[in-house]
């Protein structure tokens, strides 16, 4: 009877199998039983040419080709001879495993600890571990990342190269030679200084890194594309990094996506008494250069990097809910937008403890500059030391951003471009100056609309809208309705309306449309109409005969009219007619006209008139009360709505003219008699 299946301890034994006796062989290990290698091999009678790759294709001593039976496209690197003990050099075994898949692709599984130099992941292939949670899961400084499984430990100049469409998943990629674990601040200084080399290098499109941690590199990830329309679509998700520099993408053309990528001091955070300097990294966490078209960073985080996010000559980059924080040591700029960058969008981003949250220094329009050098910040939350947003050159459109601390909320520098705007910002009292313009010329090209202040914060600069402002009423067509602009502020016990201006419809009839402009003020709990500019250009008080034009304290300097002043002399509106009494005539006859000049103002010309106090004294000397005569005026001065106890006197010269005529008539009557 022929036995078709046999078990052997290793691949060496497989090479000695007689294929005429056995069609299948169960290999129990690569070097020895249960070392992770081996598997079920079938004899392929149709293949006489394939080369031995030391893993999936084994050429026996008799020339037979034995093929590893692959399930689901997964091959363990141990099946190509990787030992995974952290000591042996597993570079060749892993590279042979990855190369075995060809263009059809496959996944090389690396679940142990592998000491390697340079690994090349071919097109459409994946190097994957079994790291389920690439996070900061160490419970203290006694634990060591070097003890983790699914670990690719790169020697001094080692790097992982990703070809087109290649990917990494569920791995710890760590630099060899780090002095771990870090137990104190001195050791933390050493480890930060040991960070070197590139962790992952990408030179083609469609690569991805997911669920992976990269520790101890000079540059964790280096993406160098050629900016053609076949380059781009680099993808990262759930990646954790602690390196001097984080992610660098240069020349990617289209649709890069980074989700939940964190650059954070994983290696040093557990050290006892660790200093802020050793929680910081001097480099750039996320650097995009010459990256075009629709790249997004979503829910990414940077802690302690000198620059958290940098865009240099990029286009259409979007940051969604990205954050930056740190120990306030060496942290200069969270979002640095430079070069010829265009259309940079930030939505819901948060920054804490940086010198500047957003720095905009974009080359001028034209030439090598940006054609659309705008940066949009929407619903941002900024807590900084210096200016939260600094515009050196370029255009800012800030909408609904919140500023909690910093020397300046937004600093508009000399290179600020027209079209910049600050809409509905919120300023806490930790902000020194809410917004600042480098010159009056810059002030004239920036719109500031509807700021909100809390806790005493304020600004010397008012809102300014650099366009027509149109308020449209939603009410129906009815006389008396129309849109209003209201002003409100604090009273002693509540906040209420101060005043309003309303456009009121008079007629909505086609061909006879008309509207008035009504000015109203608040008094004793009610909004009261005070002044009307009507549809034909006439200006009059809202209530006839109720309000003064000017006052004793605040008279008009001069009144120019084409015709005389018309007083109401209709007898219908008057009562108690009588002759002018002799007491008033005698008092007026006793005072003398004088020549005088005003104390206040620049008018030094001589004027003529009467002194109100002279008439007052003359009346009192004759036993009359001057207050009974309206031609004599004595008004108390009111300042800021409060009585002062000081008074100002005046005379009604219209009535004096009548009085003078009555006096002349009395004299004429006396002469005739």
C-alpha positions as CSV (number, residue, x, y, z in Angstrom):
1,X,0.0,0.0,0.0
2,X,1.3,3.6,-0.9
3,X,1.4,6.2,1.9
4,X,0.7,9.7,0.3
5,X,1.3,11.9,3.4
6,X,4.3,11.9,5.7
7,X,5.6,14.2,8.5
8,X,9.1,15.5,8.7
9,X,10.8,17.8,11.3
10,X,12.1,20.5,9.0
11,X,12.8,21.8,5.4
12,X,16.1,19.9,5.2
13,X,14.2,16.7,5.6
14,X,11.7,17.8,3.0
15,X,14.4,18.0,0.4
16,X,15.2,14.3,0.9
17,X,11.6,13.1,0.4
18,X,11.0,10.8,-2.5
19,X,8.1,12.3,-4.5
20,X,7.3,9.0,-6.0
21,X,6.4,7.7,-2.6
22,X,4.6,10.8,-1.1
23,X,2.4,13.5,-2.6
24,X,2.1,15.6,0.5
25,X,4.4,16.3,3.4
26,X,3.7,17.9,6.7
27,X,6.8,19.9,7.7
28,X,6.8,20.6,11.4
29,X,9.3,23.5,11.4
30,X,11.8,25.4,9.4
31,X,14.8,24.5,11.4
32,X,13.2,22.4,14.1
33,X,9.8,21.2,15.2
34,X,7.4,24.0,16.3
35,X,9.8,26.9,15.5
36,X,7.0,28.6,13.6
37,X,8.1,27.5,10.1
38,X,7.0,24.6,8.0
39,X,3.5,23.7,6.9
40,X,1.7,21.4,4.5
41,X,3.6,21.0,1.2
42,X,2.2,19.3,-2.0
43,X,4.3,17.9,-4.8
44,X,3.6,19.8,-8.1
45,X,4.1,17.3,-10.9
46,X,3.5,20.1,-13.5
47,X,6.3,22.3,-12.4
48,X,9.9,21.5,-13.5
49,X,11.3,25.1,-13.7
50,X,10.5,27.1,-10.5
51,X,13.4,28.2,-8.4
52,X,13.7,27.3,-4.8
53,X,12.8,30.4,-2.7
54,X,13.4,28.8,0.7
55,X,9.8,29.0,1.7
56,X,6.8,28.5,-0.5
57,X,8.7,26.7,-3.3
58,X,11.2,24.0,-2.2
59,X,13.2,22.1,-4.8
60,X,14.1,18.6,-3.4
61,X,17.3,16.8,-4.1
62,X,15.5,14.7,-6.7
63,X,14.3,17.9,-8.5
64,X,10.7,17.7,-7.4
65,X,9.0,21.0,-6.7
66,X,7.2,21.1,-3.3
67,X,4.6,23.9,-2.9
68,X,3.5,25.4,0.5
69,X,-0.3,25.4,0.8
70,X,-1.1,29.0,1.5
71,X,-4.4,29.8,3.2
72,X,-5.9,33.2,2.8
73,X,-2.8,34.7,1.2
74,X,-1.0,34.8,4.6
75,X,2.6,33.5,5.0
76,X,4.5,33.7,8.3
77,X,8.0,35.0,7.9
78,X,9.2,32.0,9.9
79,X,8.2,29.8,7.0
80,X,11.1,31.5,5.1
81,X,13.5,31.0,8.0
82,X,13.0,34.1,10.2
83,X,13.8,33.2,13.8
84,X,12.1,36.1,15.5
85,X,14.3,35.9,18.6
86,X,15.5,39.6,18.5
87,X,19.1,38.4,18.0
88,X,19.4,36.6,14.6
89,X,19.4,38.7,11.4
90,X,16.0,38.1,9.9
91,X,16.4,40.5,7.0
92,X,16.9,38.0,4.2
93,X,14.1,35.7,5.4
94,X,11.6,38.5,5.6
95,X,12.6,40.0,2.2
96,X,12.4,36.5,0.5
97,X,9.0,36.0,2.1
98,X,7.7,39.3,0.7
99,X,9.2,38.8,-2.7
100,X,7.6,35.4,-3.1
101,X,4.1,36.8,-3.6
102,X,4.7,38.5,-6.9
103,X,2.3,41.1,-8.4
104,X,-0.7,39.2,-7.2
105,X,0.3,40.3,-3.7
106,X,0.0,38.7,-0.3
107,X,0.7,39.2,3.4
108,X,3.8,38.3,5.3
109,X,3.0,37.8,9.0
110,X,5.6,38.9,11.5
111,X,4.4,38.2,15.0
112,X,7.7,38.0,16.9
113,X,10.7,40.2,17.4
114,X,12.9,40.6,14.3
115,X,16.3,42.1,14.1
116,X,16.7,43.5,10.5
117,X,18.5,46.0,8.4
118,X,16.6,47.1,5.2
119,X,13.2,45.5,4.4
120,X,11.7,46.0,0.9
121,X,7.9,45.5,0.7
122,X,7.1,44.9,-3.0
123,X,4.1,46.1,-4.9
124,X,0.7,45.0,-3.6
125,X,2.3,43.2,-0.6
126,X,1.8,43.7,3.1
127,X,4.1,43.2,6.1
128,X,1.8,42.6,9.1
129,X,2.0,41.8,12.7
130,X,-0.5,41.0,15.4
131,X,-0.2,44.2,17.4
132,X,-3.8,44.8,18.4
133,X,-3.3,48.1,20.1
134,X,-0.5,50.4,19.0
135,X,-0.8,52.6,22.0
136,X,1.0,53.8,25.1
137,X,0.2,50.7,27.1
138,X,3.3,50.5,29.3
139,X,2.3,50.8,33.0
140,X,5.6,52.4,34.0
141,X,9.3,52.9,33.4
142,X,10.1,49.3,34.3
143,X,8.5,48.0,31.2
144,X,10.2,48.0,27.8
145,X,9.0,48.4,24.2
146,X,11.8,46.0,23.2
147,X,9.8,43.2,24.8
148,X,6.8,43.7,22.5
149,X,5.9,41.2,19.8
150,X,5.2,42.0,16.2
151,X,8.4,44.1,16.4
152,X,10.6,45.1,13.5
153,X,13.8,46.2,15.1
154,X,15.8,48.3,12.6
155,X,19.6,48.4,12.9
156,X,21.6,51.6,12.5
157,X,20.9,52.4,8.9
158,X,18.0,50.0,8.4
159,X,14.7,51.2,6.8
160,X,11.5,49.7,5.5
161,X,10.9,50.6,1.8
162,X,7.4,50.5,0.5
163,X,6.8,49.9,-3.2
164,X,3.7,50.9,-5.1
165,X,0.5,49.8,-3.2
166,X,2.6,48.2,-0.4
167,X,1.4,48.3,3.2
168,X,2.3,47.8,6.9
169,X,-0.2,46.8,9.5
170,X,-0.2,46.0,13.3
171,X,3.6,46.4,13.8
172,X,6.0,48.0,16.2
173,X,8.9,49.5,14.1
174,X,11.6,50.5,16.5
175,X,15.2,51.6,16.2
176,X,17.8,49.3,17.6
177,X,20.3,50.6,20.1
178,X,18.0,52.7,22.3
179,X,18.9,52.7,26.0
180,X,15.6,51.3,27.2
181,X,13.7,51.3,29.5
182,X,13.9,55.0,30.4
183,X,13.7,55.4,34.1
184,X,14.9,58.9,34.8
185,X,15.4,62.3,33.1
186,X,19.1,61.7,32.4
187,X,18.3,58.5,30.5
188,X,15.5,60.3,28.7
189,X,18.1,62.8,27.4
190,X,20.2,59.9,26.1
191,X,17.4,58.2,24.3
192,X,16.2,61.4,22.6
193,X,19.8,61.9,21.4
194,X,19.9,58.3,20.1
195,X,17.0,58.8,17.7
196,X,18.3,58.4,14.1
197,X,17.6,57.1,10.7
198,X,14.4,56.7,8.7
199,X,11.8,54.2,9.8
200,X,9.7,53.9,6.7
201,X,10.4,55.2,3.2
202,X,7.8,55.5,0.5
203,X,8.6,56.4,-3.1
204,X,5.4,55.5,-5.0
205,X,1.6,55.7,-4.8
206,X,-1.1,53.9,-2.9
207,X,0.9,52.8,0.1
208,X,-0.7,52.5,3.6
209,X,0.4,52.2,7.2
210,X,-2.2,51.2,9.7
211,X,-2.4,50.2,13.4
212,X,1.4,50.6,13.7
213,X,3.8,52.3,16.2
214,X,7.1,53.8,15.1
215,X,9.7,54.6,17.9
216,X,13.2,56.1,18.1
217,X,13.8,57.2,14.5
218,X,15.2,60.5,13.2
219,X,12.4,60.6,10.7
220,X,9.6,58.1,11.3
221,X,8.0,58.2,7.8
222,X,9.5,59.7,4.7
223,X,7.2,59.9,1.6
224,X,9.1,61.1,-1.5
225,X,6.9,61.1,-4.5
226,X,7.5,62.7,-7.9
227,X,4.4,64.8,-8.0
228,X,3.0,63.2,-11.2
229,X,-0.6,62.3,-11.4
230,X,0.3,58.7,-10.7
231,X,1.8,59.6,-7.3
232,X,-0.1,60.0,-4.1
233,X,-2.9,58.4,-2.2
234,X,-0.7,57.7,0.8
235,X,-2.9,56.4,3.7
236,X,-2.3,56.2,7.4
237,X,-4.7,55.2,10.2
238,X,-4.3,54.6,13.9
239,X,-0.5,55.2,13.8
240,X,1.6,56.2,16.9
241,X,5.0,57.9,16.5
242,X,7.8,59.0,18.8
243,X,10.7,60.3,16.7
244,X,12.6,63.5,16.2
245,X,10.5,64.2,13.1
246,X,7.2,62.5,12.4
247,X,5.6,62.3,9.0
248,X,7.2,64.0,5.9
249,X,5.3,63.9,2.6
250,X,6.9,65.6,-0.4
251,X,5.6,65.6,-3.9
252,X,2.4,63.6,-3.4
253,X,-0.1,64.6,-6.1
254,X,-3.5,63.4,-5.0
255,X,-5.7,62.3,-2.1
256,X,-3.4,61.5,0.8
257,X,-5.3,60.6,4.0
258,X,-4.0,60.6,7.6
259,X,-6.5,59.5,10.3
260,X,-5.7,59.4,14.0
261,X,-1.9,59.7,13.7
262,X,-0.3,60.7,17.0
263,X,3.2,62.1,17.4
264,X,3.8,61.8,21.2
265,X,6.7,61.2,23.6
266,X,5.9,57.5,24.1
267,X,9.6,56.6,24.9
268,X,10.2,59.2,27.7
269,X,6.8,60.0,29.2
270,X,7.2,57.4,32.0
271,X,10.6,58.5,33.2
272,X,10.6,59.7,36.8
273,X,10.9,63.5,37.0
274,X,11.1,63.8,33.3
275,X,11.7,67.4,32.2
276,X,9.7,69.3,29.6
277,X,12.7,69.3,27.3
278,X,12.6,65.5,27.2
279,X,8.9,65.5,26.5
280,X,9.6,67.7,23.5
281,X,11.0,66.9,20.1
282,X,12.8,69.6,18.1
283,X,11.4,68.7,14.7
284,X,8.2,68.8,12.7
285,X,5.5,66.3,13.6
286,X,3.6,66.5,10.2
287,X,5.3,68.1,7.3
288,X,3.7,68.4,3.9
289,X,5.7,69.9,1.0
290,X,4.6,70.2,-2.6
291,X,1.5,68.2,-1.9
292,X,-1.4,68.9,-4.2
293,X,-5.1,68.2,-4.2
294,X,-7.4,67.0,-1.5
295,X,-5.1,65.7,1.2
296,X,-6.7,65.4,4.6
297,X,-5.4,65.0,8.2
298,X,-8.2,64.0,10.5
299,X,-8.1,63.7,14.3
300,X,-4.3,63.8,14.3
301,X,-2.3,64.9,17.4
302,X,1.1,66.4,18.1
303,X,2.7,66.8,21.5
304,X,5.8,68.8,22.2
305,X,7.1,69.2,18.6
306,X,8.8,72.5,17.6
307,X,6.3,72.6,14.7
308,X,3.2,70.4,14.8
309,X,1.9,70.8,11.3
310,X,3.6,72.4,8.3
311,X,2.4,73.1,4.8
312,X,5.0,74.3,2.4
313,X,3.8,75.1,-1.2
314,X,0.8,72.8,-0.8
315,X,-2.6,73.0,-2.4
316,X,-6.1,72.0,-1.0
317,X,-4.9,70.6,2.3
318,X,-7.5,70.1,5.0
319,X,-7.0,69.7,8.7
320,X,-10.1,68.3,10.5
321,X,-10.1,68.2,14.4
322,X,-6.3,68.1,14.5
323,X,-4.7,69.1,17.8
324,X,-1.4,70.3,19.2
325,X,-0.2,70.5,22.8
326,X,3.0,70.2,24.8
327,X,5.0,71.2,27.9
328,X,5.8,74.7,26.6
329,X,9.5,74.0,25.9
330,X,10.8,74.8,22.4
331,X,7.3,74.8,20.9
332,X,7.1,77.6,18.3
333,X,4.3,77.1,15.8
334,X,1.4,74.6,15.7
335,X,0.3,75.2,12.1
336,X,2.9,76.7,9.9
337,X,1.6,77.7,6.4
338,X,4.5,78.8,4.2
339,X,5.8,78.9,0.6
340,X,3.3,79.0,-2.2
341,X,0.6,77.2,-0.3
342,X,-3.0,77.6,-1.5
343,X,-6.5,76.8,-0.1
344,X,-5.5,75.5,3.3
345,X,-8.5,74.6,5.4
346,X,-8.7,74.0,9.2
347,X,-11.9,72.9,10.8
348,X,-12.3,72.4,14.6
349,X,-8.5,72.4,15.3
350,X,-7.2,73.0,18.9
351,X,-3.8,74.3,20.1
352,X,-2.5,74.7,23.6
353,X,0.8,76.1,25.0
354,X,2.4,77.0,21.6
355,X,4.0,80.4,21.0
356,X,1.8,80.7,17.9
357,X,-1.2,78.5,16.9
358,X,-1.3,79.4,13.2
359,X,1.5,81.2,11.3
360,X,0.7,82.3,7.7
361,X,3.7,83.4,5.6
362,X,2.7,82.6,2.0
363,X,4.6,84.0,-1.0
364,X,2.9,86.9,-2.8
365,X,0.4,86.3,-5.7
366,X,2.1,85.9,-9.1
367,X,5.5,84.6,-10.1
368,X,6.4,81.8,-7.9
369,X,3.8,82.8,-5.4
370,X,0.4,81.3,-4.5
371,X,-2.5,82.2,-6.8
372,X,-5.0,81.7,-3.9
373,X,-3.0,82.2,-0.7
374,X,-5.9,81.8,1.6
375,X,-6.0,79.9,5.0
376,X,-9.4,79.2,6.4
377,X,-9.7,78.5,10.2
378,X,-13.2,77.5,11.3
379,X,-14.3,76.7,14.8
380,X,-10.7,76.6,16.1
381,X,-9.8,76.8,19.8
382,X,-6.5,78.5,20.5
383,X,-4.6,78.9,23.8
384,X,-1.1,80.4,23.1
385,X,1.7,82.5,24.5
386,X,2.3,85.0,21.6
387,X,-0.1,85.7,18.8
388,X,-2.6,82.9,18.4
389,X,-2.8,83.6,14.6
390,X,-0.1,85.5,12.9
391,X,-0.5,86.7,9.3
392,X,2.9,87.8,7.9
393,X,1.8,87.4,4.3
394,X,-1.3,85.9,2.8
395,X,-5.0,85.8,3.4
396,X,-6.8,84.6,6.6
397,X,-10.5,83.8,6.8
398,X,-11.3,83.1,10.4
399,X,-14.9,82.0,11.3
400,X,-16.1,81.3,14.8
401,X,-12.7,80.8,16.2
402,X,-12.1,81.0,20.0
403,X,-9.1,82.6,21.5
404,X,-8.4,81.9,25.2
405,X,-4.9,83.2,25.8
406,X,-2.0,84.9,24.0
407,X,-0.5,88.3,23.6
408,X,-2.7,88.9,20.5
409,X,-5.7,87.0,19.2
410,X,-4.9,87.7,15.5
411,X,-2.0,89.8,14.3
412,X,-2.5,91.1,10.7
413,X,1.0,91.9,9.4
414,X,2.2,94.0,6.5
415,X,1.7,91.2,4.0
416,X,-1.9,90.6,4.8
417,X,-4.0,90.5,1.6
418,X,-7.3,92.0,0.9
419,X,-10.2,89.6,1.6
420,X,-8.9,88.7,5.0
421,X,-11.7,88.5,7.6
422,X,-12.4,87.7,11.2
423,X,-16.0,86.6,11.6
424,X,-17.8,86.0,14.9
425,X,-14.6,85.4,17.0
426,X,-14.7,84.7,20.7
427,X,-12.0,86.3,23.0
428,X,-11.5,85.3,26.6
429,X,-9.8,87.7,29.0
430,X,-6.5,85.8,28.7
431,X,-5.9,87.5,25.3
432,X,-3.9,90.7,25.6
433,X,-5.1,92.4,22.4
434,X,-7.9,90.6,20.5
435,X,-6.7,91.7,17.1
436,X,-4.0,94.0,15.8
437,X,-3.2,95.7,12.5
438,X,0.3,96.5,11.5
439,X,-0.9,99.7,9.8
440,X,-3.9,101.8,8.9
441,X,-3.6,100.5,5.4
442,X,-4.0,96.9,6.6
443,X,-6.9,97.8,8.8
444,X,-8.8,99.1,5.8
445,X,-8.6,95.7,4.0
446,X,-9.7,93.4,6.8
447,X,-13.3,92.7,7.9
448,X,-14.0,92.1,11.5
449,X,-17.6,91.1,12.2
450,X,-19.5,90.4,15.5
451,X,-16.7,89.6,18.0
452,X,-17.7,88.3,21.4
453,X,-15.7,89.0,24.6
454,X,-15.7,87.4,28.0
455,X,-14.3,88.3,31.4
456,X,-13.3,91.9,30.6
457,X,-11.5,91.2,27.3
458,X,-12.1,94.0,24.8
459,X,-10.6,95.7,21.8
460,X,-9.9,99.3,20.9
461,X,-10.9,98.4,17.3
462,X,-14.6,98.2,16.4
463,X,-16.1,95.7,14.1
464,X,-15.7,96.7,10.4
465,X,-17.4,95.3,7.4
466,X,-15.7,96.0,4.1
467,X,-18.9,95.7,2.0
468,X,-22.5,96.9,1.9
469,X,-24.5,95.6,4.8
470,X,-28.0,94.6,3.9
471,X,-30.7,93.6,6.5
472,X,-33.7,92.0,4.9
473,X,-37.1,91.9,6.6
474,X,-39.0,88.6,6.7
475,X,-42.3,90.4,7.6
476,X,-45.2,90.7,5.3
477,X,-46.1,93.9,3.3
478,X,-47.8,96.1,5.9
479,X,-47.3,99.7,6.9
480,X,-45.1,100.2,10.0
481,X,-43.0,97.0,9.6
482,X,-39.4,96.7,8.5
483,X,-35.9,95.5,9.5
484,X,-34.2,97.1,12.5
485,X,-30.7,97.5,13.8
486,X,-30.5,97.4,17.6
487,X,-27.9,98.2,20.2
488,X,-27.9,96.5,23.6
489,X,-25.8,96.6,26.7
490,X,-25.7,96.3,30.5
491,X,-28.0,98.1,32.9
492,X,-27.5,97.8,36.7
493,X,-29.5,94.6,37.0
494,X,-29.8,93.2,33.5
495,X,-28.7,93.5,29.9
496,X,-31.2,95.3,27.6
497,X,-31.7,97.4,24.5
498,X,-30.2,100.8,24.3
499,X,-31.4,102.1,21.0
500,X,-32.5,101.1,17.5
501,X,-32.8,102.3,13.9
502,X,-35.6,100.9,11.9
503,X,-36.6,101.2,8.3
504,X,-40.5,101.2,8.3
505,X,-42.6,100.6,5.3
506,X,-45.1,103.5,4.5
507,X,-46.4,102.1,1.2
508,X,-45.7,98.9,-0.7
509,X,-47.9,99.8,-3.6
510,X,-46.1,99.4,-6.9
511,X,-45.1,102.8,-8.3
512,X,-45.7,104.4,-4.9
513,X,-43.2,102.5,-2.7
514,X,-42.1,104.5,0.3
515,X,-40.4,104.0,3.6
516,X,-39.2,106.0,6.6
517,X,-36.1,105.7,8.8
518,X,-37.0,105.9,12.5
519,X,-34.6,106.5,15.3
520,X,-35.7,105.2,18.8
521,X,-34.2,105.3,22.3
522,X,-34.9,103.4,25.4
523,X,-36.4,105.2,28.4
524,X,-37.9,103.9,31.6
525,X,-38.6,100.4,30.4
526,X,-39.8,101.2,26.9
527,X,-38.4,101.8,23.4
528,X,-39.7,105.2,22.3
529,X,-39.6,106.7,18.8
530,X,-37.7,109.9,18.8
531,X,-36.8,111.1,15.3
532,X,-38.1,110.3,11.8
533,X,-36.4,110.8,8.4
534,X,-39.3,110.3,6.1
535,X,-39.6,109.0,2.6
536,X,-39.5,112.5,1.1
537,X,-36.4,113.6,3.0
538,X,-38.1,115.6,5.8
539,X,-36.7,115.3,9.3
540,X,-39.0,115.7,12.2
541,X,-39.6,114.5,15.8
542,X,-41.6,111.4,16.2
543,X,-43.9,113.2,18.6
544,X,-44.8,116.8,17.8
545,X,-43.8,119.5,20.3
546,X,-42.2,117.0,22.7
547,X,-38.5,117.3,22.1
548,X,-35.8,120.0,21.9
549,X,-33.3,120.5,19.1
550,X,-30.2,121.1,21.1
551,X,-30.0,122.1,24.8
552,X,-28.7,124.9,27.0
553,X,-25.5,122.8,27.6
554,X,-25.2,121.5,24.1
555,X,-26.5,124.1,21.7
556,X,-25.9,124.0,18.0
557,X,-23.0,126.3,17.0
558,X,-24.9,127.8,14.0
559,X,-28.2,127.0,12.2
560,X,-28.3,127.7,8.5
561,X,-31.8,127.9,6.9
562,X,-33.0,129.1,3.5
563,X,-36.2,130.5,5.0
564,X,-37.1,131.7,8.5
565,X,-38.0,129.6,11.4
566,X,-41.8,129.0,11.5
567,X,-43.5,128.9,14.9
568,X,-46.9,127.6,15.5
569,X,-49.1,130.7,16.0
570,X,-52.5,129.1,15.4
571,X,-55.0,130.5,17.9
572,X,-56.7,127.1,18.0
573,X,-53.8,125.7,19.9
574,X,-53.6,128.7,22.4
575,X,-55.5,130.0,25.3
576,X,-55.7,132.7,28.0
577,X,-55.0,135.6,25.7
578,X,-54.1,139.0,27.4
579,X,-52.1,142.2,27.0
580,X,-48.4,141.9,27.9
581,X,-48.1,143.0,31.4
582,X,-46.2,146.2,32.4
583,X,-44.0,144.3,34.9
584,X,-42.4,142.3,32.1
585,X,-42.2,145.4,29.8
586,X,-40.6,147.5,32.6
587,X,-38.1,144.7,33.4
588,X,-37.1,144.3,29.8
589,X,-36.8,148.1,29.3
590,X,-34.4,148.2,32.3
591,X,-31.8,145.9,30.9
592,X,-29.2,146.9,28.3
593,X,-27.9,145.1,25.3
594,X,-24.2,144.1,25.5
595,X,-21.4,143.2,23.2
596,X,-19.6,139.9,24.1
597,X,-17.5,136.9,22.9
598,X,-17.9,133.2,23.8
599,X,-15.4,131.7,26.2
600,X,-15.4,128.2,24.6
601,X,-14.6,127.4,21.0
602,X,-12.5,129.0,18.3
603,X,-14.9,131.8,17.3
604,X,-13.4,135.1,18.6
605,X,-15.8,137.4,16.8
606,X,-17.9,140.0,18.7
607,X,-21.5,139.2,19.2
608,X,-24.4,141.3,20.6
609,X,-27.3,140.3,22.8
610,X,-28.6,140.3,26.4
611,X,-27.6,138.6,29.6
612,X,-30.3,136.3,30.9
613,X,-29.4,137.0,34.5
614,X,-30.1,140.7,33.9
615,X,-33.7,140.0,33.0
616,X,-34.0,137.6,35.9
617,X,-32.8,140.2,38.4
618,X,-35.1,142.9,36.9
619,X,-38.1,140.7,37.2
620,X,-37.4,139.7,40.8
621,X,-36.8,143.4,41.8
622,X,-40.3,144.0,40.6
623,X,-41.8,141.1,42.6
624,X,-42.3,138.8,39.6
625,X,-41.2,135.2,39.2
626,X,-39.0,134.9,36.1
627,X,-39.9,131.2,35.9
628,X,-43.5,132.2,34.8
629,X,-42.1,133.6,31.6
630,X,-40.9,131.1,28.9
631,X,-38.7,133.7,27.3
632,X,-36.4,133.3,30.3
633,X,-34.8,129.8,30.6
634,X,-32.9,128.2,33.5
635,X,-32.1,124.6,32.9
636,X,-30.2,122.2,35.2
637,X,-27.2,120.6,33.6
638,X,-27.6,116.8,33.3
639,X,-24.5,114.6,32.7
640,X,-24.7,110.9,31.9
641,X,-28.3,110.9,32.9
642,X,-27.6,112.4,36.4
643,X,-28.5,115.8,37.8
644,X,-25.5,118.0,38.7
645,X,-27.1,120.9,40.7
646,X,-25.5,123.3,38.1
647,X,-27.7,125.5,35.9
648,X,-27.4,127.4,32.6
649,X,-29.5,130.4,31.7
650,X,-30.9,131.5,28.4
651,X,-33.3,133.8,26.5
652,X,-35.8,133.1,23.7
653,X,-34.9,135.8,21.2
654,X,-38.1,135.2,19.2
655,X,-40.2,136.3,22.2
656,X,-37.8,139.2,22.9
657,X,-38.5,140.5,19.4
658,X,-42.2,140.6,20.2
659,X,-41.5,142.1,23.6
660,X,-39.4,144.8,22.0
661,X,-42.2,145.7,19.6
662,X,-44.7,145.8,22.5
663,X,-42.4,148.1,24.4
664,X,-42.1,150.4,21.3
665,X,-45.9,150.5,20.9
666,X,-46.3,151.4,24.6
667,X,-43.8,154.2,24.2
668,X,-45.7,155.4,21.1
669,X,-49.0,155.4,22.9
670,X,-47.5,157.4,25.8
671,X,-46.1,160.0,23.4
672,X,-49.4,160.5,21.7
673,X,-51.2,160.9,25.0
